[in-house]
Amino acid sequence: MTAAAADVPLGRALVEEATKKSGLIWVRGTGPARALWHVWHEGAAHLVGDGPGEQPLPAGLTDGSAAEVTVRSKDKGGRLVAWTAAVTELAPHSEQWEAAVAELKGKRLNAPDAERMTERWARECRVLRLTPGEFRTELPDGSLAAAPLPTSATTRRPVPAGLPRLLKQGRKG
């Protein structure tokens, strides 16, 4: 169910403000949704990824495709709004790309090559513009919980035998 015609300006404002303030948005292409950092610039969410050291973008995010974006509340973390997006891949060094990258560069944390980061993005990454379309503010019927995506960063191992004793000693002092 989409918003009524009278609610469109209010809904567009909600999409913009919620997306601007949220550090992460959940984006789904053709596969599972991924949490991605972004910036809001000139009426759309902009992402950088799919290169070495950058966030992996969801499958199916290609120029001209559509995506589903879910925005969470910054303070509570709950779902605020979901919207469909038209995906545009920005050509490296185009005017739109330069403007978007200037904003993205300011939000990129812990880059290993901060001084040459934009050059690397132009060579090895994709910069995408997600332009909002229809939006929904109603909550889903189910939980939408999903199993975590596979990752090589998993560190789950058995608890070392001496750890419970060490933790117990720490509480005494």
N, C-alpha and C positions, 0 to 999 in steps of 0.2 A: 504494500500500500504506500503510495507516495503522498506528499503534502498537498493540501488543497491550494487552489490558485491564490487565495487571499493570504496564505501563509508563506508564499514563495519568497518575498523580500526578507522576512524574518528568518526563514530557513537558510537562505543564502548567507545571511549575517552570522547565523549559528555555525554553519559549515566553516566560514572564514575564521571566526574568532576561536572556535574550538581547535581547528587545525593549527592556527598560529601558536596557540598556547601549549599544545601537547608536544612533548618531546619526541614521542613516537606515534606513528600511525600504523595500522595493520592494513596491508595491501595484499589483495588476492588477484592473481592473473588467471591462469588455467589450472594451477595446482593449489597447494595449501597456502594460506595467508602467512605473511612474514611481518614481523615488527621492524619498521625501518625509521631511521632518523631522516629528517627532511627540513626544508625551509618553505615558508609561504612567501611567494614573491609574485607580484603583478597578477593576482587573482587565481593562482594555482599553486599546488604543492610541487616542489622540485626535489628530485632524488639523485644521488650519484651512487653507482655501484658496479658490480660485475667485473671488477678489476682486482689485481693483487693488493691485499691489505684493505680492501673496501667491502662494504656489506654486499652479500649476495642478494640479487633482486629475484622476485618470484618468477617462476616459469610463465611464459605467455605475455610478458610485458614487452610488446613490440610496437613500433610506430604504427599508429592507426588502430590499435586494439583498444579494448575496454578493460577496466579494472574495477574492483570493488574495494572501497576504502572505508575503514572503520576507525573512528576517532574516540579516544578515551578521555575521561576527565582528568585533568592534571592533578587535582587534589585527592580524589577518591579512587581513580583508576577505572571506574565503571564506564561502560559504553554510553556515549552521548549522542552521536549521530553516525549514520552510515551513508555514503554517497557513491554513485557511480562516477567513473572518471574516464575521460578520453585521454589516451596515452599518446604523447608526442615525444619522439627522441630528437633532442636538439643537436644540430650539426656542430662539431667542434669549431671553436673560434668564430661562430656566427654571432651576430649582435645579441640575440636572445641567450645563447650559450654563455657569452661573456658576462651578461647581467646576472644570470642565474648562478654561475660559478662564483662570482664576487660575493653573493649572499651565502652560498654553501660553504665557501672557504672560511668564513667567520664562525660557522657552527661546527666545523670538523674538529673534533677533539683528538689529541694524542697522535697526530699524523707523524709518521717517522721522517717525512721529507717535506716539512711545512713550506720551505722556501721554493720547492719545485713541484709542489702538489698539483697545481693546475695544469702544468705541462704533462704530468703523468696521467691526469684525468683525460686530457685531450687524446693521448696516445692509446691508453689501455682501458678506459672505463666508459660507461654510458651515463649520460645526464638525461633524465626524463622529466617531462612536465606532465602533471596529472591535473587536467582541467575538470572542475566539478560539473556534473550533470544533475540528475535527479537525486534527491536525498530522502532519508527516512529517519524519523526520530523515535518511532515506537520500538519498544523492546521486543526481542525475539521470544517465542514461546519456550524454547529449550535453552540449555546452558551454553551451547556452542563450544563446549570444552573439546579439545582435541589433544591427541598424544603429541608430545614434543617432537620436533623434526630431528632426524638423525644428525649427529655432529661428531667430529673428531675431537671436540673439546671435552668430552665426557671424562671425568676423573673418579668415578665411583669405584671404590676399593673397600675391602673389609677394614673395619676399625682396628688400628694397632692394639695389641694386647695390653700395653701399659697405659693407654690413653685414659680409661675410666679412673684409674688410680691417680694420675696426674691432675685430672680435673677435680677430683675429690680433695686433693691436697691444696689446690688453689683456693677453695672455698673456706678452708680453716683459717687462713691468715688474713 
